[in-house]
Amino acid sequence: MKTSYCNNCQATVKVLHDYGSGYSDIFYCSECDKELNYNFKFCILAAGMGTRNNDVDGLHKALLPLENKPVISHIIDKLDKRVEVVVAVGYKSNQIKTYLEAVYIDRKITYVDVDNFDGEGSGPGYSLLSCKEELQVPFIFTSVDTLVKEDAVFNFVGDNWLGVSEVPIENSMDYCLVRGSKYLDNLYYGTGNRAYVGMAGIHDYENFWNALEDRKILKDEYQVIHGFDGLENIKLIDFTWYDTGNNKSYHETKKVFCNDVVANKSDEAIFIDGGKVIKYFNSPKKTKLRVERAGYLNGNCPDITMINENMYCYDYINGEMLSNINDETLMRKFLDDCQEKLWEETYTDDTFLENCEEMYETKTKERVLKLHNSELDRITIINGVKVQPIEDMLNKVDWDWFNETAIPSYFHGDLQPENILYDKDKDKFVLIDWRQSFGKSTKIGDVYYDLGKIYHAIMINGQSILKDMFSYNRVGNTANVEFYAKSNLVYFMDIFQEFCYDNDYDWDTVELLGILQYFSICTLYDNFKDGRYGNFLFLYGKYLLAKFLLRSKK
């Protein structure tokens, strides 16, 4: 019979649940009359810079999103709330601390500040050794870029064990490899197909610390594996391993964790976690302006809290997205509410027309500059319509026309159906994810900017894009693009057009600004869907603009 001991009364205890060979077990103490399934702490090593993965600019690798939840939250959520978590932090530590403090308000998390996370002698071994005082009990530790599918080992630490997984032999030089069948023989670097995943359970912690303190530098870093030299009979536990440590493996992992609610950009991310919505921006200025702008939305947005210079948060809203609503009355109510509560025609100033020029002409041309004369730009026929290079097409737009039709008003700035939630209990629409400014103004914009956004987002629905319901294919200089249009949004387009006519908004201006949105955002999605979505937006935008210019000419 398997036995261990009770940390509370020191009695010998017997196994209650045996998960089988290769897994830790749950023990029961008859003296204390309780399961001893939380006799350990859990340590996450998150101090390093993570230079191998830069998928979201400026965001610490611990917070890289998977299904709109950061990697570190996926790790923590595998644990019972009674398990104490110790996090080793260093690089961008404030991002990690403030995020976790906002989300895990009912869990004990201890942070250990690692003084050397990038210099000589740094590394996972040094980070873990920095946590020694907090880990004077059995513990499990993991690298923050390691995710595993299995849960059983997170209940009890009754043995020393090492997490392993099969890896392609052609990539084995990138990993610390393992020899052994049920128990560890040795670790090595070279060629093989079984690797250490960066996670281990330490039962004999005193022996582990003694061995780890005998510092050894390997591959220019203080490695954690030398602590294993002080342990005997280390079990090997096979895991289904998801690696997020570099761009390639992270994107492979995203194919498994593929149920995103919102698409992320290369410099922005949105998290839905622990009953909170947290928005990240690489630019602190943009974050600050977003918070400031909330005051100009006339109570139409949620109450927000700035949690650090790059993030703000608000409580999750249990509402229905406008993109899922089929009720004609509610569709019209949303537009009427905007007209009454948001698009109040207001004063203008000397910078209004300059801001219009910046938002329409300048921004559009700058965003597509890197696509000039690219392979995509050299395509001459899209869906049977002849198109010219993007520079030539944009030069045919009458940019002065926008100045003539512009109407100064309060604005949202990203008024797409996924950013509009209907709270049935309050019979109220709540606007989320607003833009931080219109040109240089945080208060006054052009009502046509919002109208153009609505037009654009009715055509291309974010939920359909997340489900890969779009495509383009190219043969020579000819391309075809297609996408799925939701039937309720097709109907909403008719209601929207009728609303514009009823309120004397110029439909050509709405349509053209909606088309130009494709060019304003196409290069922001270089890392989304392997760049396919950005390419699709560019091609479909050129197709629509070519048809618009041809119709205008006629």
N, C-alpha and C positions, 0 to 999 in steps of 0.2 A: 504493500500500500504506500502511495506517495504521501510524504509528510513535510511539514514546514513548521514555523513557529508563529505565535501571535505576538505582534509588536506591543499589544496592550497589556497582556498578562503573562507573556512569555511561555504559555502552555504549548505543548506539541499539538498540532492540528492536522486533520486529515483532509484529503481531497474531497470536494463536494461535486464539482463538475470537471470531468476530464474531456478536454477538447480533442484529444488524440495526439498522435505522434507529431512532434514539431511545434506544439502550441503550449503556452502557459496555462495553468489550471486555476480554478477557484477553490479556495480552502474554507473550511468552516471551523470555528472555535466553539466548542460546547460550553466552555467556561464563561465566555462573554456572550454566548448565544447570538452570534452574528456571523455573516459572511465576511471574510477578510479579503474582499476583492478590491480594496483601494489602499493597499499597504505601500504605495509608491508615489513619487512625484513624476511629472512629465516635463522634460526640458526641450525647448526648441532653440536651435542655434540659428540666430538671425542677425548676426553682427556684421557679416561680410558685405562687400560692395556689390556682388552679383554682376560683374561686368560682362558675363557671357550672355546675359539676357537683358536687352534694352527695348523690349516690345512696347512698353508705355514709357515715354520720356519722363525721367525724373522720379519715377515711382519705385520704391524699394521692392526687391524681388519677393519679399514676404507678402506683398499686397497685390501681386499680379492677379488679375481677375480670371476666374473660371466659373462660368454660369453666374456672372455678376456677384460673385463672392470671392474674397481673396484666398490665396493658397493657405495662409496661416489659419484662417477661419475653418477651412475644410479639415485641417489637422485637429484643431481644438474641438470641433463639433463631434469628433469620434469619442471624446472622453466624457465620462459622467461629470456632472457639475461639481461633485465633491472632490474630484482629483485636482490637486494644486498644480498649477502650471508655472514653470520658471522659463522666462524668455531672455536669452542673451542678446543684447542689442548693442549697436555701435554706430554704423553708417545710417544716416537718416533715422536715428532712433526715435525722434519726436513723431515722425509719421506713424510708426508702429504703435507707440505708446498711446497716442491720442486716439487712434482708430480703435484699438482694443478697449480702451476706457469708455468710448462712446457706445460700443456694441455689447461688451460683456460686463455689464454693471453688477451682475449677481454672481460672478465667479472670482475666486482668488487667483490673481496673476501677479507674480513677483518678477520685477525687471532687474537684470544685472547689467550694468554698464561696463562694456569691455573697453579698456583703455587703448588697446592696440588691435585694430581690426583691418589694417592695411599695410603696416610696415613689416620690417624684418622680424621673424618670430611669430607673426600673427598666423591665424588659421583656425580650423575647427577645434583642434586640440587645446589651443590657448583659450578660445572662447568657452569651451566646456570646463576647463580648469578654473576659470574665473567664477564659475557657478558652484564651486566645491562646497562652500559654506552652506549654501541652500540645499545641497543634495547629500545630506548625511543620513540618507535612508535609501532603500532600493529605488531605482529610477529607470525610466525609459528616456532616451534622448534621440532626437532626430534632426537632421538638417531641414531647414525650412523649405527647401525645394524638393523634398521627398514626400510623395503621397502614396498611400497603399490602399488597396480595396478592402482588405480583411480587417475585422474588428476584434476578434477574440483575444488577441494578445494585450489589449488595453484594459484588461480587468484585474490583473494580478501579476506581480513579478516574483515568481518562485524559483527561477533559475536564471543563469546567465545565458543570453541568447543573442544571435546576430541575424539581422534581416538580410536575405539574399534574393536574387532574382536572375533569371536567364537574360542574357544580352546577346545581340548578334555578334558572332565571332569577329566579323570584319570591323566592328567598332570597339572591340575589347580593350584596345590600348588607351581608351579614354576613361577606364574604370579601374577601381581596386578590385582585384579578382580573388576568388575564394576556392580553396581546396578543402575537400572533406565531403562526407556523405550526410550523416546525421549530426556529426559534431565537427567543429572547426579543426582542421589540421594546420593550415597557415594561410596568410594573406600575401598576395604578390601582385606585381605589375608585369604585364606581358600579354600573352595570347590565351584566351579561354572563353567560356560562354556562361560563367556563373559569377555574378558580381555582388559586392557589398552595396546595399542600397542607401547607406547613410543613416540607418536606424538600428538601435540595439537596446536590449534590456540588461540592466546591471543589478544583480542581486547581491554579489559580494563587493559592495562599493568601496570598502576600505582598501582591499587589494587592488582594485581598479585605480583608485586615486594614487596609491603608492607607485604604481607602474607608470601612470600618466605624468607624474611629476618628474620622472627621469626624462627630461626634454630631449626630443629627437626631431631634427628638421628633415623633411622629405619633400622633394619637389617644391622647395623654397617655402614650405609651410610647416607649422607645428601641427602634426597630424593626430587625430583622436585615436587611431587604430593601435597606438603603442600602449594604451591602457589595457588592451586585451591581453597583453603579455603577462599580466598579473593574475589572469583568470584561468581556471581549469574547467574542462567539460562544457565548453560553450556550444549550446545547441544552435543548429542552423534552421531558421524558419523561412520557408519560401513565401514570398509575397507576389501579388500582382502589383507591379511598381509603375507609378506614373512620375516621370522626372520632369521638373519645370526649370531646371538649372540653366538651360541654354535656349536660344530662340527656336532651334529645330525641335528639340524634345518638348518644349512648351507647346508648340503648335500641334505636335502629335497628341499631346495630352488633351488639348482643346477639342480634338475630334471625338474624344470620349466624353468629356464634360462639355456637351454641345448645346445645352438648353439655355442659351442666353435669352434674357428678357429684353435687353437693350444692347445695341452694338456699341463697342468702344472705339475711340479714335486713337491715333498714335500719341496724342498729348493730353488725352482726357480719359477718364474711366468713371463708371457709375456702379455703385455697389448696393445691393438689397440684402441686408444682413441684420439679423437680430431685431426685427421690427423697425429698423432704421433704413433710410435711403441716404447714402453718402456719395457726394459728388467730388471727384478729384480733378484738379487742373495742374498742369506743369507750371503754369504762370501764377505766382501769388497775386499779381495785379488783377488778373482775370477773376480769381476767387473773391478778392475784396470787392470788386465792382459788382459781382453777382449778388453778394450780400447787400450792398448798398441799393442795388436796383430793386430788390424785393419791396422796398418802401414805396416805390412808384407804381406798383401793380394794383393799387386800390383794393387791397384785401383779397385779390383773386389767387394768390399763391399761398402755400403753407408757411407756417412759422419756421424759420430756419435758425441754426446755430453754427457759428464758425468754430471748428474744432482745432484747426491749425492753419497755417498760412496757405496751404494748398487744398484744404477740404472744408466743406460745410455739410450739415446734415439736417434732416427733418424726419418726423415720424412717418412711417409707412402709411399710405392712404388706401383704404380698402374701397376703391371705386372702380368703375368700369371705364376703360379707354373709349374715347369717341370712335376709334377705328373699329370697335366691336358693336357699336350701337346701330340698331336697325330702325329705330323709332323716328319717323319724319319730324314729329313735333319737337323732339329733343335736339335733333340736328339744327332745326331752325332756331330753337331757343338758345343754343350755344352762340350762333352768329348774332342774334339780337342782343344777347348779354354783352358780347364784345363791343357791339356798336354803342351800347348804353354806358357800360362801365369801364371800358378800356380805350376805345378809339374816340375819345373826346377831342374834337378839334381844338387846338390850343394855340398859344402864341408861337411865333417863330423868332429866330434871332439871326445875327449875321453869319453864323456858322452852319445853319440848317442846310443850305444848298451845297456847301462844301462837304458836309457829312453825307448827303445823298450821292455826290460824285464819288466820294471815297468808298461807300458801301456798294455802289452799283458798278461803275466803270473800273475804278482802280483795283478793288479787291478781286473782281472777276478776272481781269487780265493778269494780275499777279499770280493767282492760284493756278492758272493753266500754263504759265510761262515755261515750266519744265517739260511740258508736253509738246511744245512747238517742234514740228518736224520729226516727231517720234514715229515709230512704226504705226501706232494707233492713229496718229494725225495724218498719216499718208494714205489711209483708207479713203477711197473716193466715192463709194456707194454704200449706203446703210439702209437696209430694208427697202431697197429699190430706189432710194432717193439720192441724187448726186449731192455730195458735200465737198466743201473746199477746206483748206487748212484752217485751223481754228483762229489764227491771227487774222486772216482775211475775213472770216465770217463775223468776228467781233467788231472789225472796223466798219462793217455795214450797219451796225446797230446805231440808231439815232439816240445817242446818250442824252442830248439836250431835252428830249421829250420827257424824260423822267423828272426833270426840274420843273417842267410846265404843269405836270399832273400831280406832283408831290403835295401831300396834305400833312402838316405837322400835327402830331398826336402823341398820346402815350402809346406804348407798344410793348409787346412780349418779345418778339425777335426770333422765336423758333416755334411757331404755332402750328405744329404738325399734330395729327390725331393721337399719336402715342403720348404727347405731352399735355393732353386734355383729359382729365378724369371727371366722371360724373358721380357725385356722392348722392346716392338715392335717398338716404335718410335725411339729408339737409336740403335736398332738391337744389343742388348747387354744383356748378362746374369749378374745378380747381385746376389752375394752370401750373405746370412744373417745367423745370429745365429751360428757363428764360435766357435770353441773350444778355451779355454784360453791358453792351453799349450799342449805340447807333452812331458810327463814326466816333467822334470825341464826346458825344453827349450820352449821359446815363439816364436822362429824363425824357427827352423829346426825340421821337423818330418819325418815320413816314408810315402812314397807315398802309400804303401799298406794299411796304416791305413785309408786313404780316400777311396781307392778302396773297402775295406771291408765294410765301412759305406754305400757306394752306393749299394753294393750287398744286405746288410741287409735291407735297406729301400725300395728297389724295391720289395722285397718279402712282407714286412709288411708296408702297406701304412697308414700314419697317418690319412688321411681323412676317410678311411674306419673304422679305430679304433674309431674315434670320433662318428661315426654313429652306433656303436655297431655291426659292421659286422664281429665279431669274436666270438668264443665260445669254451668252453671245458666242457666236462662232465666226471665224474669219477664213476666207479662202482667197488668197491673193490680196487684191485691193478692195474686196467686197466683204461686207460683214452683215450679219443678221442679229438683231437683239429682240428678246421677248421677255415678258414677265407676267406674273399672275396678278390680276386686278380683282380685289374683293368686290363682290356685287353690291354690298351696302355702300361702299365708297364711290363706286360708279354712280349710284343714285345720289349720293351726297354731292357729287360734282354738279349735278343738275340743280340741286337746291342752292348750292353756293353761287352758281352763275346767276340764278334768279335773284338771289339776295344782292349781288353786286349791281344788277340792273335796277332793282328797286331803290337802292341807295345812291344811284348815280355814280358808281365807281366805273372807271373805264376798263372794260374787259381786256382789251389788247394790252394795256399796261400790266394788268394782273397776270395775264398769260405769259408775257415776255419775261417779267421778273421771275415767274415760276420756272421758266426754262433756264434762265441764267443761274438759278440755284444749283443746277447739275454741275456747272463748271466751278462754282464756288466751293463745293464740297468734295469733288471727285478725288482730289489729291490728299484729302484728309484720311482716306481709308486704305492707305498703302499696306497696312498690316492686317486688314480685315478680309476674311475669305481669300487669303493668299493674293490679295490685290485685285481679284476678279471683280469685286463690287465697284471699286473705283474706276476700272476700265469700262465696265458696263455703263456707269453714270456718264462718263465722258462721251461714249459713242451714242447713247440714247439722247443726250443733250444736243449733240451735233445734228442728229436726225430731226429732232423737234425744231431746232433753230433754223435749219435749212427750209423746212416746210413753212415756218412762220415768215421768214424773209421772202420766200417765193410768193406767199399769199399777200404780203404787204406790198410787194412790187406790183402785183396785178391790180 
